[in-house]
Amino acid sequence: MSFLTLTSIQKSFGPVQVVKDFNMSIEKGEFISFLGPSGCGKTTILRMIAGFETPSGGAISIDGKSQANLRPNQRNIGMVFQAYALFPNMNVAENVAFGLKVAGRPKAEIDARVKEMLGLIKLDHLADRYPYQMSGGQQQRVALARALAPKPQVLLLDEPLSALDAKIRVSLREEIRMIQQQLGITTVFVTHDQEEALSISDRIVVMNAGKADQIGTPADIYNRPATRFVAGFVGTLNLIEAKVVDAASNRVTIGDQGVTLRESLGNAKAGDTVSLALRPEAGSIAADAKGDTALSGEVVSSNFLGSVIRTRMKVGGSVISFDMFNSPGLVPPAVGETVTLRFTAGDLLVIHD
């Protein structure tokens, strides 16, 4: 049985419906990320799980127990916010101990748990420091330890890394994932950063306008986007318009060049326009255009991005980007040059919505 269940969840603020009939079952110990742009409903769902917002409809249960009539402090949930929200008048140890003291735990138990949590986040040497004496990354680790100290059933993280610089974000997200796996705690993580979601999640929920466009593993979300929105939001993607030549054999044309797809064209028929998706890293420059998994076009730009060089070429009415791994001797194609991009039939995805 699922551990955290959201059934037909809805939330409206006045006439505006911000969450629309959301359903999801989360297993014990899973790390779930809600990914999407601002205003898509991801934080509202998190706040409903925490009890800070009341659903307009639907039900939330944890370990088979309805949360409907429970206040936030009655739900065995730990939460970490974007702002560190540490008590400025308390040192690190006192901040971590706060929830345990409120719960009336014995002093010996509190001291042991605080020591355990500070060891877990590797800040036991800073137990006597105050928040203003610490970096942002250190403060967020203390906030994580404070949330975990009472041994919650579920851990909620609301964009906890967005206020940190890039290098700290990478190291801290890896640390959060390591701690989550070590403790086996069911975790829901909200972010608008696709790299964060892809790197640490068991499953990702891609939110769009109050609903889940797709729920799947990071590989599924990236490699098999279910909708045009997911295809455009997660990663860099070429969206290419093509004309159906023969739906039965999955044959299309891009500009005046024919391509055979591996994926079915569904209900499309000859003459229809369909949208195809191609990742920039999928193709490579070929010597010729023989075969039906290659496209030729004129280079319109070439940009150095460090580890890769991203080149854009025009094919019919579409501009297609492709990446080449950087190396000292690499000479990218020049603007105006005609090049051939080769890929496999499975690299071109059909976007059905």
N, C-alpha and C positions, 0 to 999 in steps of 0.2 A: 504494500500500500504506500502511496506517496506521502511524504512527510509534511510538505507545505503545499496546500491546495488553494487555488484561486478559481472560483466558479462564477461565471457570468458577471464579473465585476464591472460596475459602471460608476462613473462619478461626473456630476454636473455642478458647475458653479453658476447659479442662475440659469439663464437659457443656454449656456454654453456647455456642451458635453465634452469633457476632456479625456475620459476613458470610456471606451465603447465595447461592452460585452467581452471583456478579457477573460480568457481561460488558460490555466497552466497548472501542471502538476510537477512539483520539484522533489527529487529524491533526497533522502538523508545524506548529508555530506557533499552534495553537489555545489558547484560554484557557478552561479547564473549571473550573467551580465545583461542589463537593460541598456541598449545602445540606441541613440537617436538624437535628432536635433533638439534645440530648445523648444519647449512647448508641445512636445509630442506625447506627454503623459507619463513618462518613465518615473519621474520623481513623485508624482501623485500616487502611483501604484505603491512605491516604497513607503510613502507616508501612511497609506491605508493599511499596509501590513503592520507598521509600527503602532497604529492606533491614533496617529495625529490627525488623520482625516477619516470621516465615516463614509463608507460606500453609499452611493445613491441606490444601489441594487447589487445583488449577488452575495456571496459568502466567502469567508477566509477561514481556513482551519489549519492548525499546526498539530501534528501527531494525532490527528483524529479529533481534536478538540476545537469547537467553534470559538472564534475570537470576537464574536459580535458584541458581547456585553462586557468586554474587558477593557479597562483603561490602559494607556501605554505602560504604566508602572506595574500592571498586573500581567502583562505579557512577558514571557521569559525571552526577551529580545535585547540584543546589544546593538547600539547604533553609533556610527562614526560619521560626522558631518564634514562638509567642505571646509568650513571654518573650524579650527581645532577645538574651540569651545571648552578649553581647560579653565579651571578656576585660578585666576591670577594670584590669589592670596594663599594658595596651597602649593607646596612643592610637589615634585614628581610622585613620590611615594604616597602622599596624601590624596592626590588626584586619582591614582589607581585604586586606592582604598575606599574612595567615596561611596560607591554603590554597595560595597560590602558592609560599610558602617550603617548606611540607611536601612539595609536588610537586617541589622541587628546581629551580625555574625560575631562570634567570640574573638577577642583580640588576638589570641594565638593563631586562630585560623586566618584572620585578616593578614597578619604579618607574614605567615607562610605563603599565602596566595600572592601577596604583593611581591615578595621576593621571587616567586616562580614566574610571575608575569614580567617583571623587569629583566629577569634572565632570558626570557623568551624573546624580548625585543632588543636584547643586548644593551640595555641602558642602566644596569644595576649600579654602575659607578656614578650615575647622575641622580641618585634617589633624592638628594637634598636640594637639588636646583629648582628654581622657579621658572615658569614658562617663559618669562621675558629674557632669561639667560640661555635660551636654547634656540636652535635653528628651527625652521618650519618643518623639516623632515623629522627631527627629533620630537617636536611637539605632536606631530600626527601619529608617530609610533606610540607615544604615551596615551593619546586618545584611543588608539586601538587596544592597548593593554587595559585601559579603564573599561572599555566596552566588553572585553573578554573575561575580566576578573570574576564577575558573578556566575560564570559558566552558563551563558544563555543558550537556548535551543537554536536560535537563528541569529546570524550576524548580518546587519544591513549597513551598507557603505554608500553614502550619497556624494558622489564625485569627490572622494577624499584626496585626490592627487592634483586637482586642477589648479591649486594655488602655488604649486611647487615648480621649480625649474626642471628642465627636460631630463637632466642626468639623475636628479633625485627621484623624479617620477618613475623612471625605469627601475632603479634599484629598490624603491619602496614597493612597487607593485609586485616585484619578484618576491620580496620579503613577505608581503601579505599573502600571496599564494602559498608560499612554503609553510607559513604558520597555519593557514586554513587547512592544508592537507595534513599537517602534523596533528591538529586537534580534531579533524574530521567534522568540522562544524558546517552546517548548511548556511550558505552565504549568498546574498543578493547584492550585486554591485551595480551602481548606476553611473554611467559615463557617456560623454559625447565623443570620446576619443576611440576611434576604431582600432588603433594599434593596441591600446590597453585591453579592449574586449577580446581581440583575437589572440592575444598572447597568454592570458591567464584563465580563460573560461572553459568550463566543461560544455556549456551551451550558451548561446547568445539569443536574446530576444531583440529583434530590430523593430523599434516602434516608429509608427508613422501616423500622425493625426489621430492619436488616441487608440490605435489598434496595433496588434502585432502583425506586421507584414510577413515575417518569417521567424520561426524558432528552429534552431539547429546547432550542430557543432560548428566551431570556427571554420573547419574545412568545408562543411556544407554551405555555410553562409557566403564564404569567399568564392568557392569554386562553382556553386550551383545556386546563384541568386534566384529567388522565386518570383520576384517582381521587378519592374523597372526601377522603383524607388530603391530597393536593396542593391540592385546592380550599380546604380549611380552613387549610392551613399557609402558603400563599403569598398575601399580600395579605389585604385584608378582603373577606369574601364572605358573601352571604346564602345559606343553605341552606334551601330551601322545599319543603315536602311538597305534592304534587299528586296528584289522582286521574285516571286515564286514562278519558276518555270514548269516544274513537274513535282507536285506535292507527294505523289506516291514514291518517288525516288529521292525525295528531299533535295531536289535540285533548285538552286536559286542563282540570280545574277546580282553582282555588286558592281554598279556602273555597267560596263559592257563585258565583265569577266564572270565566267561561270564557276560556281563552287558547289560541291556536294556536301551536305551536312550529315553528321552521324545522328543527330537528334531529330525526332519527328517534328513535322510542321503542324501537327494537330489538325485543326479543321480548315486550315488555309487551303486555297485553291489557286490554280494558275492565274497569274495577273495580280494577285494580292501583294501588298507591301507588308513585309515583316521586319521586326527589329531583331538584330543579332548583337551579341556581346562578345568582346574579345579582350582579354587582359593584355597589357603592353608587354609583359614578360613571356607571353606564349609564343611569339613569332621570332624568327631569325632570318637574317638576310641570306638569300639563295643566289646561285649563279644564273638560274634561268627560271622561267615560269611554267615549266612542264608539269603536268598533273593538275588535279582539281582542288588542291589545298595550298594555293599560292595566289597572291595578288601583287600586281605591279602598279606603281604610282610614282608621282613626282614629289621629291622631298621639298617641304615648305619651311621647315625649321629643324634645328638640332640644338638641344640644350644640355649642358654639362651639369649633372646633379650629384657629383661625387662618385659614388659607387657605380652609378649607371649613367649612360648618355641616352637621353630620350629624344627620339627622332619622330617627326610627324610627316606623313605623306598623304597626298590627296588621291583618292580612288573614287571616281565618279563624283557623287555629291557628298561623300563622307571624307573626313580627315581622320586618319588612323595613326595612333601613336604606338611606337614599339621601342623596347629598351635593349641596349647592348651593355654588357658588363664592362666597366672601365678597365683598361690595362695600359701600361706606358706606351705601347706601340700602336694603340688603336687609333685609326683615322676614321672619323664618322663621315657618312656620305654628305656631300655638299648640297646646299640649297639649289634646286633646279635639276639635280641629278635624278635619273629614273632608277629605282631599285625594285627588287622583288622580295616580298615577305612570304616566307614559307611557314606553315603551321600544320597541325593535325586536324582532321575533321571534327574530333571531339572538343577542340579548343573554341570553336564557334558555338555559342549557346543561343537558343531561341528564347526571347523574352515574350511571354505569352500575354501579359496584361497590357 
